[in-house]
Every structure is written in structure tokens, then in C-alpha cells.
Amino acid sequence: MARFQVAIRYKESCCEEIVDIEADSAEKARRRCSEMVEENRIALERSAKNGIYISRSIADCRLHNMHWTYEFIQCVNLNLGSEDEV
């Protein structure tokens, strides 16, 4: 089994969290990403029915292939752009 890095982006956030997962192939790692998004959606629905608020809602999950500095630069640029809108 190989280790893959996936990038998880949460709603209301421009930055991504990089997580290691184990999978037999890149395709299975992508499938696991989709499963994580679906599991999070189900957990949010169940929690909402019980009056529980979960602040971290997954917007997207993908295999990570960018260098972390590129991800950081994108986040900073988005934050700087949003300050102009205020």
C-alpha cells in the first residue's frame, strides 16, 4: 500500500489541509477523497437534525500535487483581494 497526499479544502476557507492517506493506487486515493466529502456531508446533515453545529464542512478533496508555497501564495492573494472589497 502506498501513501498519497490529498488536499482538503473547507468551505469558507481559501487554504487547504494536506493529509496523508494510504491506498493501493491514485484512483483509490481519489475515491477515498470522494468518500470523505460524502461522509462529511452526511455527518453535517445528521448533526444539524440534532441541533449540533459543525464548523468544518469539506468543500473539496483532491490529490495534492502542488508545492506548499504555491498553495500559500494563492491563499495570501485571495485574502489580500478580499480586503479590498470591505
Backbone bond lengths (Angstrom), bond angles and torsions (degrees), N, CA, C in turn:
res aa  C-N    CA-C-N  psi(-1)  N-CA   C-N-CA  omega(-1)  CA-C   N-CA-C  phi
1 M - - - 1.442 - - 1.532 108.37 -
2 A 1.322 116.40 137.53 1.465 122.23 -178.21 1.532 110.62 -103.73
3 R 1.320 114.19 160.57 1.473 120.07 176.20 1.521 108.64 -100.30
4 F 1.317 114.37 135.02 1.455 120.99 176.42 1.514 108.13 -125.61
5 Q 1.311 115.66 149.17 1.459 119.88 173.73 1.513 108.42 -101.67
6 V 1.323 115.12 133.89 1.455 120.39 176.02 1.525 108.44 -120.10
7 A 1.309 115.03 147.56 1.464 121.43 178.41 1.520 107.62 -104.46
8 I 1.328 115.73 122.33 1.456 121.39 178.64 1.517 107.75 -108.27
9 R 1.336 115.12 123.38 1.466 120.61 177.33 1.522 107.53 -108.14
10 Y 1.307 115.17 131.51 1.466 120.65 -179.66 1.517 110.28 -99.17
11 K 1.324 116.61 151.57 1.461 121.09 176.62 1.517 108.56 -62.37
12 E 1.309 115.97 147.44 1.460 123.19 -179.91 1.528 112.12 66.94
13 S 1.338 117.86 22.08 1.460 121.40 178.89 1.524 108.91 -142.64
14 C 1.317 116.20 138.85 1.464 119.43 179.60 1.525 111.52 -92.64
15 C 1.322 117.50 -18.40 1.462 121.03 -177.37 1.523 110.92 -91.46
16 E 1.298 115.84 161.07 1.448 121.70 -179.12 1.522 110.85 -117.19
17 E 1.314 115.43 150.27 1.458 121.96 174.42 1.525 107.22 -100.97
18 I 1.321 117.06 128.96 1.459 121.66 179.86 1.525 107.86 -97.18
19 V 1.336 115.47 126.07 1.463 121.96 -175.56 1.521 109.01 -127.64
20 D 1.332 116.81 138.86 1.462 121.55 174.77 1.522 109.21 -87.41
21 I 1.330 116.28 133.74 1.465 121.11 172.92 1.521 107.81 -131.48
22 E 1.319 115.48 156.85 1.463 120.23 176.68 1.524 108.57 -105.01
23 A 1.326 115.04 135.76 1.460 121.12 179.27 1.518 108.74 -156.36
24 D 1.313 115.63 158.20 1.461 120.93 179.66 1.526 112.63 -74.20
25 S 1.339 116.95 -26.72 1.460 120.79 -177.67 1.528 109.68 -153.64
26 A 1.325 115.01 168.69 1.465 119.91 177.80 1.525 110.15 -63.40
27 E 1.311 117.12 -36.95 1.467 120.77 178.97 1.529 110.92 -62.24
28 K 1.325 116.77 -42.02 1.467 120.17 178.80 1.529 110.68 -68.85
29 A 1.315 117.32 -32.74 1.465 120.50 176.02 1.522 109.96 -66.25
30 R 1.326 116.97 -41.31 1.471 120.40 176.41 1.522 110.90 -63.01
31 R 1.316 116.28 -40.38 1.468 120.86 178.47 1.525 110.12 -62.77
32 R 1.333 116.19 -40.99 1.468 120.10 178.42 1.527 110.33 -63.51
33 C 1.317 117.33 -37.06 1.464 121.58 175.72 1.530 109.83 -58.53
34 S 1.312 116.52 -48.31 1.467 120.60 179.25 1.520 110.97 -60.92
35 E 1.325 116.42 -40.22 1.465 120.47 178.31 1.526 110.99 -63.10
36 M 1.326 116.79 -39.79 1.468 120.43 179.91 1.524 110.87 -63.49
37 V 1.320 117.10 -41.11 1.462 121.20 178.46 1.526 109.71 -63.24
38 E 1.321 116.93 -45.05 1.466 121.26 -179.74 1.532 111.23 -65.93
39 E 1.330 117.59 -42.45 1.473 120.98 178.15 1.526 110.98 -61.38
40 N 1.332 116.33 -38.88 1.463 120.45 178.61 1.527 110.23 -66.60
41 R 1.326 117.38 -41.27 1.464 121.41 179.15 1.523 110.72 -61.58
42 I 1.333 116.78 -43.98 1.465 121.36 179.38 1.529 110.39 -64.65
43 A 1.331 116.88 -42.81 1.467 120.35 178.95 1.523 110.91 -62.30
44 L 1.327 117.11 -39.15 1.465 120.82 178.59 1.526 110.93 -63.97
45 E 1.335 116.45 -43.01 1.469 120.33 179.52 1.521 111.49 -64.35
46 R 1.312 116.60 -45.51 1.469 120.28 179.29 1.524 111.07 -63.00
47 S 1.306 116.27 -43.48 1.458 120.03 -179.35 1.524 111.46 -64.99
48 A 1.327 116.08 -40.88 1.463 119.96 -179.95 1.528 110.59 -61.47
49 K 1.334 117.15 -38.69 1.463 120.81 178.49 1.521 111.59 -63.18
50 N 1.329 116.64 -29.38 1.464 121.85 179.85 1.526 112.66 -95.27
51 G 1.329 116.90 7.54 1.454 121.05 178.34 1.512 114.31 75.18
52 I 1.319 117.28 21.90 1.466 121.91 -179.92 1.528 108.36 -104.80
53 Y 1.317 115.60 130.55 1.456 121.55 179.89 1.524 110.06 -96.95
54 I 1.318 116.86 128.38 1.469 122.69 175.00 1.517 106.93 -111.80
55 S 1.312 116.22 122.01 1.460 120.43 -173.53 1.526 113.98 -81.66
56 R 1.313 118.22 -20.45 1.467 119.92 -176.18 1.521 110.62 -105.64
57 S 1.291 114.87 99.86 1.451 121.91 178.88 1.523 108.55 -106.98
58 I 1.326 116.75 123.68 1.469 120.81 -177.16 1.524 109.58 -73.69
59 A 1.316 115.53 125.24 1.462 121.43 176.96 1.527 110.62 -92.38
60 D 1.346 116.13 -35.55 1.458 119.34 -174.51 1.519 109.69 -160.50
61 C 1.320 115.92 149.87 1.457 122.38 175.16 1.524 107.47 -140.63
62 R 1.330 116.03 133.99 1.470 119.93 -179.46 1.518 109.31 -151.07
63 L 1.323 115.92 162.76 1.459 119.47 173.47 1.515 108.56 -64.53
64 H 1.308 115.91 137.20 1.462 121.34 -177.34 1.517 109.19 -89.89
65 N 1.323 115.84 125.63 1.459 118.55 178.80 1.524 112.45 -137.54
66 M 1.327 117.58 7.70 1.459 120.37 178.87 1.525 110.33 -101.80
67 H 1.287 115.64 154.51 1.455 120.37 174.84 1.524 108.06 -72.42
68 W 1.325 117.40 143.67 1.460 121.40 -174.05 1.526 112.83 -58.93
69 T 1.331 118.39 -29.84 1.460 118.83 -178.66 1.527 110.92 -67.69
70 Y 1.312 117.23 -33.91 1.461 120.83 177.86 1.532 109.77 -64.84
71 E 1.336 116.33 -42.93 1.458 120.78 177.61 1.525 110.15 -61.19
72 F 1.320 117.40 -42.03 1.461 122.04 -178.92 1.527 110.50 -64.15
73 I 1.326 116.67 -43.58 1.462 120.87 -179.80 1.522 110.40 -61.52
74 Q 1.338 118.18 -42.40 1.461 120.75 177.92 1.520 110.88 -59.96
75 C 1.311 117.30 -43.15 1.450 122.00 -178.74 1.524 110.61 -64.06
76 V 1.318 117.39 -45.58 1.467 121.37 -179.95 1.518 109.76 -62.51
77 N 1.316 117.63 -43.29 1.464 120.92 179.76 1.521 111.30 -62.55
78 L 1.315 117.77 -40.48 1.462 120.65 178.36 1.517 110.64 -65.66
79 N 1.317 117.71 -41.76 1.463 121.03 179.62 1.529 111.03 -66.04
80 L 1.314 117.67 -40.11 1.454 120.53 179.03 1.527 110.94 -65.73
81 G 1.323 116.30 -38.05 1.459 120.47 178.31 1.507 112.30 -66.75
82 S 1.323 118.52 -34.42 1.458 121.34 -177.76 1.525 111.22 -73.02
83 E 1.351 118.05 -25.51 1.458 120.47 178.68 1.529 110.92 -67.91
84 D 1.340 116.83 -30.07 1.459 120.58 179.66 1.524 111.45 -69.52
85 E 1.331 117.09 -23.89 1.459 121.19 -176.86 1.512 112.68 -80.12
86 V 1.317 118.45 -15.15 1.470 122.17 -175.13 1.505 111.37 -71.69
